[in-house]
Amino acid sequence: MANITAALVKELRERTNAGMMDCKKALVESDGDMDKAIDWLREKGLAQAAKKAGRIAAEGAVVAYMTPCGCTGALVEVNCETDFVANTDNFKNFANAVAKHVALANPADLDELMKQKFVDDESKTIEDMVSDATVAIGEKITVRRFARYETEGVVSSYIHMGGKVGVMVEVATDEVGKNSDLVKEFAHDVCLQIAAAKPEAVRREEVDADKLAKEAEIQRAKAIESGKPEKIVDRIVAGQIEKYYKEVCLLDQQFVKDGDKTITSLMNETAKAAGTTLDIVRYVRFERGEGIEKRKDDLAAEIAAMKKA
C-alpha cells in the first residue's frame, strides 16, 4: 500500500478543490496514484469543483453575524462568480452559516477556519462545506476573508446594498451603555458613517505615517508651485494636513446624517445623554470583490479561437 503523505493530500486538494478527508480517501482507494484519485473523486461527484477552481469569484456578498448579547460579531466576505448566484437563497444561507461559525468558533485565520468542524454539524469541516456549496450551486465559491470582534462593550454591524459593503465596529462602554438604546443607535450610525465615508483610521495617531508624509510632501510642492511665499508654505501645509485628517480620520469626519456634527461630537453627545462613557475602539470595512480582478469576457476572441481549433 502506498504511503499517503500530507503533501500528496494537499496536492490533490489543490487540483480538485475537494475536501481534505475526501482527498485522503481517494488516494487510499487509488493506491496513491494522483490521476486515478482525481478520477475517483469525479466518479463520486466530489471533484465537480475541480473544473471551477481556475475561475474568478469576484461577486458574492459581505455578511455579518451578531450574537444575542451584542458583544461578539463576525464580518465575512464570501465570493461566487455571478451576481445571479449571489442573490440565491442557497448562497445566502451558506454565507450566513459561515459568518455564524466564525462568531462562535473564533478561528485564528482562514487556514484554521477551513479545518474547523462546522458548529451546527460536526460531521463536516468548513472546507467540506465550501466544496459542497461549489458542487450544489454550480459556481466557484470561496470564503475570502473575515473579521471577528469580541468585547465587554458593544459590537455593531451594517450591511449595505445586499452585501456590497459590510462594516463592523467595536465601541467601548460600561454596563449602562451596553443596555442603552441610544448607544446601540450610535454604534449603528457609526457603521453607516464608515460605509459611506470610508475613513482610513479611527483617530489621528493611527493614520499611516508614510501616507501622512506623502500628503505633506504633495501639499508643500503644490504651494511652492503656485508661487506662495516661502514663509507661509509651512502654514499652508499645516492647514492642508488638518483638512486631510478631517477626511480620513473617523472621529474628525463630518457626520453623514448631520453635517453640523463630527463623529466625536456625536459620540460625546450620546455618552452624555445615555449617562455613560463611549469610545470607538476599532472598525473593519469590507467591500465585495475589492482587489479582485474580474474576468473580462471577449466573445469575438473566443469565437475566433474556436474557429482556429
Residue pairs with C-beta under 8 A, 6 or more apart in sequence:
1 28
1 31
2 27
2 31
2 32
2 33
3 32
4 24
4 27
4 28
4 32
8 27
8 32
8 34
9 20
9 23
9 24
9 27
11 34
12 18
12 23
12 26
12 27
12 34
12 37
12 38
12 41
13 19
13 20
13 23
15 34
15 38
15 50
15 53
16 23
16 38
16 41
16 46
16 47
16 49
16 50
16 53
17 47
17 49
17 50
17 52
17 53
17 131
17 134
17 140
18 26
18 41
18 46
18 47
18 49
18 50
18 131
19 46
19 125
19 127
19 128
19 131
20 115
20 125
20 127
21 125
21 128
22 41
22 44
22 46
22 128
22 131
23 37
23 41
26 37
26 38
26 40
26 41
26 44
26 46
27 34
27 37
29 37
29 40
30 36
30 37
30 39
30 40
38 47
38 50
41 47
41 50
42 48
42 50
45 135
46 131
46 135
48 134
48 135
49 131
49 134
49 135
49 140
52 81
52 134
52 139
52 140
53 140
55 81
55 139
55 140
55 295
56 81
56 140
56 292
56 293
56 294
56 295
57 79
57 80
57 81
57 139
57 140
57 141
57 142
57 292
58 79
58 81
58 289
58 292
58 293
58 294
58 295
59 79
59 80
59 81
59 82
59 83
59 85
59 86
59 288
59 289
60 77
60 78
60 79
60 80
60 86
60 91
60 95
60 144
60 163
60 288
60 289
61 77
61 78
61 86
61 91
61 92
61 95
61 162
61 163
61 164
61 288
62 75
62 76
62 77
62 159
62 163
62 164
62 165
62 166
62 286
62 287
62 288
63 75
63 76
63 78
63 92
63 95
63 96
63 98
63 99
63 159
63 163
63 166
64 73
64 74
64 75
64 76
64 99
64 157
64 158
64 159
64 166
64 168
65 73
65 74
65 76
65 96
65 99
65 100
65 102
65 103
66 72
66 73
66 103
66 155
66 156
66 157
67 73
67 103
67 104
70 154
70 155
70 156
70 178
70 184
71 150
71 151
71 152
71 153
71 154
71 155
71 178
72 103
72 148
72 149
72 150
72 151
72 155
73 103
73 148
73 149
73 155
73 156
73 157
73 168
74 99
74 100
74 102
74 103
74 146
74 147
74 148
74 149
74 168
75 99
75 146
75 147
75 148
75 157
75 166
75 167
75 168
75 284
75 286
76 95
76 98
76 99
76 102
76 143
76 145
76 146
77 143
77 144
77 145
77 146
77 166
77 286
77 288
78 91
78 94
78 95
78 98
78 141
78 142
78 143
78 144
79 140
79 141
79 142
79 143
79 144
79 288
79 289
79 292
80 86
80 91
80 137
80 139
80 140
80 141
81 139
81 140
82 139
85 91
85 137
85 138
85 139
86 163
87 162
88 137
90 133
90 136
90 137
91 133
91 137
91 141
94 129
94 133
94 137
94 141
95 163
97 118
97 120
97 129
98 126
98 129
98 143
98 146
99 146
100 119
100 120
101 113
101 116
101 118
101 119
101 120
101 126
102 113
102 146
102 148
103 148
104 119
105 113
105 116
105 119
106 148
106 150
107 113
107 116
107 146
107 148
110 143
110 145
110 146
113 126
113 143
113 146
114 125
114 126
114 127
114 130
114 143
115 125
115 126
115 127
116 125
116 126
117 123
117 124
117 125
118 124
118 125
118 126
118 128
118 129
124 132
126 143
130 141
130 142
130 143
133 141
134 140
134 141
145 286
147 168
147 284
147 286
149 155
149 168
149 170
149 282
149 284
151 170
151 172
151 281
152 172
153 170
153 171
153 172
153 173
153 177
153 178
153 281
154 170
154 171
154 173
154 177
154 178
154 183
154 184
154 187
155 168
155 169
155 170
155 171
155 187
156 168
156 169
156 171
156 184
156 187
156 188
156 190
156 191
157 166
157 167
157 168
157 169
157 191
158 166
158 167
158 188
158 191
158 192
158 194
158 195
159 165
159 166
159 167
160 166
160 167
160 195
163 288
164 287
164 288
165 195
165 285
165 286
165 287
165 288
166 285
166 286
167 191
167 192
167 194
167 195
167 283
167 284
167 285
167 286
168 191
168 283
168 284
169 187
169 190
169 191
169 194
169 280
169 282
169 283
170 280
170 281
170 282
170 283
171 177
171 183
171 186
171 187
171 190
171 278
171 279
171 280
171 281
172 277
172 278
172 279
172 280
172 281
173 180
173 183
173 276
173 277
173 278
173 279
174 276
174 277
176 274
176 275
176 276
177 183
177 271
177 274
177 276
177 277
177 278
180 274
180 276
182 270
182 273
182 274
183 270
183 274
183 276
183 278
185 270
186 266
186 267
186 270
186 278
189 255
189 257
189 266
190 250
190 263
190 280
190 283
191 283
192 256
192 257
193 199
193 250
193 253
193 255
193 256
193 263
194 250
194 283
194 285
195 285
196 256
197 250
197 253
197 256
198 285
199 248
199 249
199 250
199 253
199 283
200 207
200 208
200 211
200 248
200 249
201 207
201 208
201 248
201 249
201 250
202 249
202 250
202 251
202 280
202 281
202 282
202 283
203 249
203 250
203 251
204 245
204 249
204 251
204 252
206 249
207 245
207 248
207 249
212 241
212 244
215 240
215 241
215 244
216 237
216 240
216 241
219 236
219 237
219 240
219 241
220 233
220 237
223 233
223 236
223 237
224 230
224 233
228 236
245 252
246 252
246 253
246 254
247 253
250 263
250 280
250 283
251 262
251 263
251 264
251 267
251 280
252 262
252 263
252 264
253 262
253 263
254 261
254 262
255 261
255 262
255 263
255 265
255 266
258 266
261 269
263 280
267 278
267 279
267 280
268 278
270 278
271 277
271 278
